[in-house]
């Protein structure tokens, strides 16, 4: 498999994880759990990672 295909698979997998984390975050927020803030920060990091991968950044 070539590099571009592997990267697209990695991005797809990260998007799935991001979706699951958003779902979990919603559940934590609904019960006003203190760790929902921490999880939201992690989700933002995932989003930034995905965006940088899609933009072709390799640093």
Biopython code that builds the backbone (N, CA, C, O; Angstrom):
import numpy as np
from Bio.PDB.StructureBuilder import StructureBuilder

atoms = [
    (1, "UNK", "N", (0.848, -1.179, 0.000)),
    (1, "UNK", "CA", (0.000, 0.000, 0.000)),
    (1, "UNK", "C", (0.892, 1.241, 0.000)),
    (1, "UNK", "O", (1.927, 1.293, 0.664)),
    (2, "UNK", "N", (0.462, 2.212, -0.751)),
    (2, "UNK", "CA", (1.283, 3.416, -0.840)),
    (2, "UNK", "C", (1.033, 4.370, 0.327)),
    (2, "UNK", "O", (0.077, 4.225, 1.089)),
    (3, "UNK", "N", (1.921, 5.337, 0.432)),
    (3, "UNK", "CA", (1.904, 6.274, 1.554)),
    (3, "UNK", "C", (0.603, 7.081, 1.615)),
    (3, "UNK", "O", (0.052, 7.282, 2.697)),
    (4, "UNK", "N", (0.113, 7.539, 0.469)),
    (4, "UNK", "CA", (-1.111, 8.344, 0.426)),
    (4, "UNK", "C", (-2.307, 7.544, 0.928)),
    (4, "UNK", "O", (-3.138, 8.057, 1.677)),
    (5, "UNK", "N", (-2.386, 6.293, 0.511)),
    (5, "UNK", "CA", (-3.490, 5.439, 0.940)),
    (5, "UNK", "C", (-3.417, 5.180, 2.446)),
    (5, "UNK", "O", (-4.433, 5.241, 3.139)),
    (6, "UNK", "N", (-2.215, 4.891, 2.948)),
    (6, "UNK", "CA", (-2.042, 4.655, 4.382)),
    (6, "UNK", "C", (-2.430, 5.891, 5.188)),
    (6, "UNK", "O", (-3.053, 5.783, 6.244)),
    (7, "UNK", "N", (-2.055, 7.064, 4.680)),
    (7, "UNK", "CA", (-2.402, 8.312, 5.359)),
    (7, "UNK", "C", (-3.912, 8.516, 5.378)),
    (7, "UNK", "O", (-4.470, 8.932, 6.393)),
    (8, "UNK", "N", (-4.570, 8.226, 4.267)),
    (8, "UNK", "CA", (-6.029, 8.397, 4.229)),
    (8, "UNK", "C", (-6.718, 7.434, 5.195)),
    (8, "UNK", "O", (-7.726, 7.785, 5.810)),
    (9, "UNK", "N", (-6.180, 6.227, 5.330)),
    (9, "UNK", "CA", (-6.737, 5.276, 6.302)),
    (9, "UNK", "C", (-6.525, 5.775, 7.731)),
    (9, "UNK", "O", (-7.422, 5.669, 8.568)),
    (10, "UNK", "N", (-5.349, 6.315, 8.006)),
    (10, "UNK", "CA", (-5.061, 6.846, 9.341)),
    (10, "UNK", "C", (-5.998, 8.002, 9.675)),
    (10, "UNK", "O", (-6.510, 8.090, 10.791)),
    (11, "UNK", "N", (-6.220, 8.885, 8.711)),
    (11, "UNK", "CA", (-7.123, 10.021, 8.923)),
    (11, "UNK", "C", (-8.542, 9.530, 9.169)),
    (11, "UNK", "O", (-9.242, 10.037, 10.046)),
    (12, "UNK", "N", (-8.957, 8.542, 8.391)),
    (12, "UNK", "CA", (-10.302, 7.981, 8.577)),
    (12, "UNK", "C", (-10.450, 7.382, 9.978)),
    (12, "UNK", "O", (-11.464, 7.587, 10.645)),
    (13, "UNK", "N", (-9.436, 6.645, 10.412)),
    (13, "UNK", "CA", (-9.471, 6.047, 11.750)),
    (13, "UNK", "C", (-9.511, 7.117, 12.834)),
    (13, "UNK", "O", (-10.249, 6.988, 13.811)),
    (14, "UNK", "N", (-8.719, 8.171, 12.665)),
    (14, "UNK", "CA", (-8.725, 9.264, 13.636)),
    (14, "UNK", "C", (-10.082, 9.955, 13.686)),
    (14, "UNK", "O", (-10.539, 10.335, 14.763)),
    (15, "UNK", "N", (-10.726, 10.121, 12.544)),
    (15, "UNK", "CA", (-12.060, 10.737, 12.516)),
    (15, "UNK", "C", (-13.073, 9.877, 13.277)),
    (15, "UNK", "O", (-13.946, 10.400, 13.969)),
    (16, "UNK", "N", (-12.947, 8.551, 13.141)),
    (16, "UNK", "CA", (-13.843, 7.657, 13.875)),
    (16, "UNK", "C", (-13.629, 7.790, 15.380)),
    (16, "UNK", "O", (-14.587, 7.830, 16.151)),
    (17, "UNK", "N", (-12.365, 7.858, 15.789)),
    (17, "UNK", "CA", (-12.050, 8.039, 17.207)),
    (17, "UNK", "C", (-12.586, 9.382, 17.691)),
    (17, "UNK", "O", (-13.163, 9.478, 18.774)),
    (18, "UNK", "N", (-12.389, 10.417, 16.877)),
    (18, "UNK", "CA", (-12.890, 11.751, 17.231)),
    (18, "UNK", "C", (-14.406, 11.720, 17.429)),
    (18, "UNK", "O", (-14.929, 12.322, 18.367)),
    (19, "UNK", "N", (-15.101, 11.021, 16.548)),
    (19, "UNK", "CA", (-16.558, 10.903, 16.657)),
    (19, "UNK", "C", (-16.943, 10.205, 17.965)),
    (19, "UNK", "O", (-17.856, 10.647, 18.662)),
    (20, "UNK", "N", (-16.251, 9.125, 18.292)),
    (20, "UNK", "CA", (-16.541, 8.405, 19.532)),
    (20, "UNK", "C", (-16.252, 9.270, 20.754)),
    (20, "UNK", "O", (-17.018, 9.270, 21.717)),
    (21, "UNK", "N", (-15.149, 10.002, 20.711)),
    (21, "UNK", "CA", (-14.811, 10.877, 21.834)),
    (21, "UNK", "C", (-15.852, 11.972, 22.017)),
    (21, "UNK", "O", (-16.190, 12.324, 23.147)),
    (22, "UNK", "N", (-16.363, 12.513, 20.914)),
    (22, "UNK", "CA", (-17.425, 13.518, 21.013)),
    (22, "UNK", "C", (-18.669, 12.930, 21.673)),
    (22, "UNK", "O", (-19.319, 13.581, 22.490)),
    (23, "UNK", "N", (-18.984, 11.706, 21.310)),
    (23, "UNK", "CA", (-20.143, 11.027, 21.897)),
    (23, "UNK", "C", (-19.944, 10.842, 23.406)),
    (23, "UNK", "O", (-20.854, 11.098, 24.194)),
    (24, "UNK", "N", (-18.763, 10.403, 23.794)),
    (24, "UNK", "CA", (-18.455, 10.208, 25.210)),
    (24, "UNK", "C", (-18.490, 11.537, 25.953)),
    (24, "UNK", "O", (-19.004, 11.622, 27.069)),
    (25, "UNK", "N", (-17.946, 12.563, 25.332)),
    (25, "UNK", "CA", (-17.939, 13.889, 25.948)),
    (25, "UNK", "C", (-19.357, 14.382, 26.208)),
    (25, "UNK", "O", (-19.635, 14.962, 27.257)),
    (26, "UNK", "N", (-20.235, 14.155, 25.268)),
    (26, "UNK", "CA", (-21.635, 14.554, 25.450)),
    (26, "UNK", "C", (-22.257, 13.853, 26.649)),
    (26, "UNK", "O", (-23.004, 14.456, 27.420)),
    (27, "UNK", "N", (-21.941, 12.582, 26.793)),
    (27, "UNK", "CA", (-22.467, 11.842, 27.944)),
    (27, "UNK", "C", (-21.931, 12.402, 29.255)),
    (27, "UNK", "O", (-22.676, 12.569, 30.220)),
    (28, "UNK", "N", (-20.628, 12.690, 29.281)),
    (28, "UNK", "CA", (-20.040, 13.247, 30.504)),
    (28, "UNK", "C", (-20.610, 14.623, 30.817)),
    (28, "UNK", "O", (-20.870, 14.944, 31.977)),
    (29, "UNK", "N", (-20.803, 15.430, 29.788)),
    (29, "UNK", "CA", (-21.382, 16.759, 29.995)),
    (29, "UNK", "C", (-22.811, 16.662, 30.508)),
    (29, "UNK", "O", (-23.239, 17.484, 31.318)),
    (30, "UNK", "N", (-23.547, 15.664, 30.041)),
    (30, "UNK", "CA", (-24.941, 15.532, 30.471)),
    (30, "UNK", "C", (-25.061, 15.225, 31.961)),
    (30, "UNK", "O", (-26.075, 15.538, 32.586)),
    (31, "UNK", "N", (-24.027, 14.614, 32.524)),
    (31, "UNK", "CA", (-24.040, 14.354, 33.969)),
    (31, "UNK", "C", (-23.136, 15.341, 34.707)),
    (31, "UNK", "O", (-22.859, 15.182, 35.896)),
    (32, "UNK", "N", (-22.689, 16.348, 33.990)),
    (32, "UNK", "CA", (-21.846, 17.420, 34.535)),
    (32, "UNK", "C", (-20.593, 16.875, 35.217)),
    (32, "UNK", "O", (-20.215, 17.309, 36.305)),
    (33, "UNK", "N", (-19.966, 15.921, 34.550)),
    (33, "UNK", "CA", (-18.735, 15.328, 35.076)),
    (33, "UNK", "C", (-17.570, 16.285, 34.840)),
    (33, "UNK", "O", (-17.452, 16.881, 33.769)),
    (34, "UNK", "N", (-16.716, 16.425, 35.844)),
    (34, "UNK", "CA", (-15.603, 17.376, 35.768)),
    (34, "UNK", "C", (-14.605, 17.029, 34.665)),
    (34, "UNK", "O", (-13.945, 17.925, 34.138)),
    (35, "UNK", "N", (-14.481, 15.780, 34.311)),
    (35, "UNK", "CA", (-13.500, 15.362, 33.308)),
    (35, "UNK", "C", (-13.955, 15.632, 31.874)),
    (35, "UNK", "O", (-13.192, 15.396, 30.937)),
    (36, "UNK", "N", (-15.159, 16.111, 31.689)),
    (36, "UNK", "CA", (-15.601, 16.423, 30.326)),
    (36, "UNK", "C", (-14.741, 17.530, 29.722)),
    (36, "UNK", "O", (-14.514, 17.545, 28.513)),
    (37, "UNK", "N", (-14.262, 18.457, 30.552)),
    (37, "UNK", "CA", (-13.383, 19.531, 30.077)),
    (37, "UNK", "C", (-12.071, 18.950, 29.547)),
    (37, "UNK", "O", (-11.589, 19.352, 28.488)),
    (38, "UNK", "N", (-11.501, 18.004, 30.291)),
    (38, "UNK", "CA", (-10.264, 17.350, 29.868)),
    (38, "UNK", "C", (-10.467, 16.616, 28.553)),
    (38, "UNK", "O", (-9.623, 16.684, 27.660)),
    (39, "UNK", "N", (-11.574, 15.925, 28.438)),
    (39, "UNK", "CA", (-11.867, 15.193, 27.214)),
    (39, "UNK", "C", (-12.061, 16.146, 26.043)),
    (39, "UNK", "O", (-11.612, 15.856, 24.934)),
    (40, "UNK", "N", (-12.710, 17.260, 26.264)),
    (40, "UNK", "CA", (-12.887, 18.242, 25.191)),
    (40, "UNK", "C", (-11.546, 18.792, 24.713)),
    (40, "UNK", "O", (-11.378, 19.058, 23.523)),
    (41, "UNK", "N", (-10.594, 18.965, 25.621)),
    (41, "UNK", "CA", (-9.254, 19.393, 25.218)),
    (41, "UNK", "C", (-8.579, 18.334, 24.350)),
    (41, "UNK", "O", (-7.917, 18.661, 23.365)),
    (42, "UNK", "N", (-8.749, 17.076, 24.716)),
    (42, "UNK", "CA", (-8.200, 15.986, 23.921)),
    (42, "UNK", "C", (-8.830, 15.959, 22.531)),
    (42, "UNK", "O", (-8.136, 15.740, 21.538)),
    (43, "UNK", "N", (-10.123, 16.179, 22.459)),
    (43, "UNK", "CA", (-10.825, 16.204, 21.171)),
    (43, "UNK", "C", (-10.283, 17.328, 20.301)),
    (43, "UNK", "O", (-10.095, 17.143, 19.099)),
    (44, "UNK", "N", (-10.031, 18.493, 20.893)),
    (44, "UNK", "CA", (-9.444, 19.603, 20.124)),
    (44, "UNK", "C", (-8.072, 19.218, 19.576)),
    (44, "UNK", "O", (-7.733, 19.560, 18.443)),
    (45, "UNK", "N", (-7.286, 18.508, 20.381)),
    (45, "UNK", "CA", (-5.977, 18.042, 19.917)),
    (45, "UNK", "C", (-6.128, 17.060, 18.755)),
    (45, "UNK", "O", (-5.369, 17.126, 17.788)),
    (46, "UNK", "N", (-7.092, 16.158, 18.843)),
    (46, "UNK", "CA", (-7.358, 15.225, 17.753)),
    (46, "UNK", "C", (-7.733, 15.985, 16.488)),
    (46, "UNK", "O", (-7.249, 15.671, 15.401)),
    (47, "UNK", "N", (-8.590, 16.977, 16.632)),
    (47, "UNK", "CA", (-9.034, 17.761, 15.483)),
    (47, "UNK", "C", (-7.852, 18.473, 14.832)),
    (47, "UNK", "O", (-7.732, 18.488, 13.607)),
    (48, "UNK", "N", (-6.982, 19.061, 15.649)),
    (48, "UNK", "CA", (-5.796, 19.731, 15.114)),
    (48, "UNK", "C", (-4.875, 18.743, 14.411)),
    (48, "UNK", "O", (-4.319, 19.056, 13.358)),
    (49, "UNK", "N", (-4.711, 17.559, 14.980)),
    (49, "UNK", "CA", (-3.887, 16.527, 14.360)),
    (49, "UNK", "C", (-4.455, 16.126, 13.008)),
    (49, "UNK", "O", (-3.722, 16.040, 12.023)),
    (50, "UNK", "N", (-5.744, 15.884, 12.958)),
    (50, "UNK", "CA", (-6.391, 15.500, 11.701)),
    (50, "UNK", "C", (-6.226, 16.600, 10.666)),
    (50, "UNK", "O", (-5.890, 16.327, 9.514)),
    (51, "UNK", "N", (-6.462, 17.839, 11.070)),
    (51, "UNK", "CA", (-6.321, 18.965, 10.142)),
    (51, "UNK", "C", (-4.901, 19.064, 9.596)),
    (51, "UNK", "O", (-4.709, 19.304, 8.404)),
    (52, "UNK", "N", (-3.906, 18.880, 10.462)),
    (52, "UNK", "CA", (-2.520, 18.979, 9.998)),
    (52, "UNK", "C", (-2.160, 17.822, 9.071)),
    (52, "UNK", "O", (-1.415, 18.009, 8.110)),
    (53, "UNK", "N", (-2.680, 16.632, 9.348)),
    (53, "UNK", "CA", (-2.436, 15.500, 8.452)),
    (53, "UNK", "C", (-3.087, 15.729, 7.094)),
    (53, "UNK", "O", (-2.493, 15.436, 6.057)),
    (54, "UNK", "N", (-4.285, 16.245, 7.105)),
    (54, "UNK", "CA", (-4.978, 16.516, 5.844)),
    (54, "UNK", "C", (-4.284, 17.610, 5.042)),
    (54, "UNK", "O", (-4.339, 17.618, 3.812)),
    (55, "UNK", "N", (-3.632, 18.534, 5.744)),
    (55, "UNK", "CA", (-2.921, 19.629, 5.073)),
    (55, "UNK", "C", (-1.538, 19.189, 4.582)),
    (55, "UNK", "O", (-0.850, 19.940, 3.891)),
    (56, "UNK", "N", (-1.143, 17.979, 4.943)),
    (56, "UNK", "CA", (0.135, 17.460, 4.483)),
    (56, "UNK", "C", (1.321, 17.859, 5.334)),
    (56, "UNK", "O", (2.467, 17.696, 4.916)),
    (57, "UNK", "N", (1.061, 18.378, 6.521)),
    (57, "UNK", "CA", (2.151, 18.766, 7.417)),
    (57, "UNK", "C", (2.795, 17.513, 8.002)),
    (57, "UNK", "O", (2.103, 16.577, 8.403)),
    (58, "UNK", "N", (4.121, 17.503, 8.046)),
    (58, "UNK", "CA", (4.825, 16.327, 8.563)),
    (58, "UNK", "C", (5.775, 16.664, 9.691)),
    (58, "UNK", "O", (6.754, 15.945, 9.893)),
    (59, "UNK", "N", (5.527, 17.728, 10.433)),
    (59, "UNK", "CA", (6.443, 18.076, 11.523)),
    (59, "UNK", "C", (6.018, 17.503, 12.832)),
    (59, "UNK", "O", (6.689, 17.709, 13.844)),
]
sb = StructureBuilder()
sb.init_structure("model")
sb.init_model(0)
sb.init_chain("A")
sb.init_seg("    ")
for serial, (resi, resn, name, xyz) in enumerate(atoms, 1):
    if name == "N":
        sb.init_residue(resn, " ", resi, " ")
    sb.init_atom(name, np.array(xyz, "f"), 0.0, 1.0, " ", f" {name:<3s}", serial, name[0])
structure = sb.get_structure()
